[in-house]
Amino acid sequence: LLWLEIPSVFFELKIFDPAHFASKFGGGIAKSVGEMTLTSLALAANTALVAFFFREAPRDEIRCPSFFKLPVSVLVTAFIFLMLRGYAAVIRSAVFDSNLRFNDPNLIVPSLELGLMVFSLFAIGFCVVAVAVALTTLIASLLRGTEDTASTKLIPWLVVAGLFVVAAILFDVLQETPLMSTPFRLTFGACILALSLYVYFRRRKRIPPISFFHAVIVLALSVVFFYPLLDEVIREKDRETVAVFAREALRPADAWLKFIVNEALRSFVSDESFDVLLNGSREELERLAFTCWARSTAAQRGYNCSFTFFSPGGEELSRFAIGEQPQEFPRVFSAAMRNGENQVAVHEVGSALQSVKIYFGSMPVIANDQLLGYAAVAVSAARQPLFRGEAPSVFRTTPEENLEYFYRTIMISEFREGRLTSADMFLPLGYKIPAAVQERFRDSLTTSVWHTERIGEKKFETYFVRPEPGIETIVALRMEQPQISSLLFGVVRLVVYYAIVLLVAVILVLAIQWLRGNPYQFTFRDKLLVVLLIVAILPVIVITAFTRSFARERLM
């Protein structure tokens, strides 16, 4: 159904909009948040059906030839850790292939799209843990011998533990992109083994292995594994965002800004401009420069610029300017009038990170072989904001998200020959690039290095980048490493997500029992627990809703 674009073809909902999330995986089964949710629900339903079909646990020993037992156990163990890597790949796709803000510190209660995505990841993690526990029990049953002594009962589990340790260590060697660390895989194996032993001993006491309590434990374990994987992927995406910003801020932009100047000049020779120059009133003529600016890319990007129109005799007829104006403009314009042809000049002040490039353009405006005057455009841009502009968003004709809206603060500094020359943060006098970074940059082909450094009492993740290979100027972009408070906030937010999912699951189970004609009989203790939960959760929901509404009103 998802391959046939059902139900997204019938319902135009935001959750089916690929602008929030889109993945090529499966040819369409995860091309939006809605499809991702339906796919995870189908996976959870299939896992539950298989579990209920095999709810009678296998016998303590599975009969098969002895020479098959170890190879099959190795293959099943490899499959368990491949499932874990697949889950990590799904989380990575959910972060990199979407614009959902998983780690926004201003968000506690998720939006509908983010909530459904988190629910989908929880559901997939639940399936991974449940299948891993079932397969671990299968391996132990496969390796169990015929003797039923206390020592022989533990031998298969010790063998399983050994297989898990070997698989967790070899994964880094055999997998080019393991997507997680060896300690994480060892922790996963230990938790799966412990849960499998717990289910095994309860089964020996004739307690059914499938129950709502066990499902809650599996879901909690999946949440525990989810958070570190998500945090690692988010940090990786943060680094990639900083690297992209550095590449855009430092790459040459002469061709781009010359294009902006030429495009702005062409707006003076449009039919609308000719109509104003030939037939317009005095007021329309004075507004011409602003009209041309409003239609230009310079206005969309928010660059400092000036648009001016002069009469053939040099009288200023219309002018609009925003931001700081270059002092060299009159000289360039005079040269353009003398030449009587198009001219674009580039003047650079400063160097490297502190450089400012000023682009001047001028051209004669001619209609019906009659010189109507001269158009002149000046655009200036510092190297840092070449592609994001310097004017505030309120003065742009097209809003655009950039690093200023990044949820982590980025601090920029510049070094020459290893010594600090400028910075937008406090750094000790004479601060130098760390020796390890300098050693990496001895190679003239090295253009960028990530390094963790301590400045005062704080740790920073720093991206050192060289604008061009071989030069001595190095720019550093720093992000402060998350504090304990940020990590605790992430854990609290994850607990909130887990509580929401668990509450939905409880309501679903109670509804199914009610439809079967066997409603749950609440005891006094249950009623007291429900009241306590309502008293504890309701104020949080009200405060959160009020805070979001207040923040939205302030932004508007």
Secondary structure, DSSP 8 states (H G I E B T S, - for coil): -TTTTTTTTT---GGG-TTTB---GGGTTTSSHHHHHHHHHHHHHHHHHHHHHT-S---SS----HHHHHHHHHHHHHHHHHHHHHHHHHHHHHHHTB---TT-TT-SS--HHHHHHHHHHHHHHHHHHHHHHHHHHHHHHHH--S---HHHHHHHHHHHHHHHHHHHHHHHHH-S--SS-HHHHHHHHHHHHHHHHHHHHHHHTT--S--HHHHHHHHHHHHHHHHHHHHHHHHHHHHHHHHHHHHHHHS--HHHHHHHHHHHHHGGGSHHHHHHHHH--HHHHHTHHHHHHHTSHHHHHT-EEEEEEE-TTS-EEEEEEES---TTHHHHHHHHHHHTS-EEEEEEES-GGG-EEEEEEEEEEEETTEEEEEEEEEEEEESTTTTT-SS-GGG-SS----GGG-SS-EEEEEEETTEEEEESS---TT-B--HHHHHHHTSTT--EEEEEEEETTEEEEEEEE-SSTT-SEEEEEEEE---HHHHHHHHHHHHHHHHHHHHHHHHHHHHHHHHTT------HHHHHHHHHHHHHHHHHHHHHHHHHHHHHHHH-
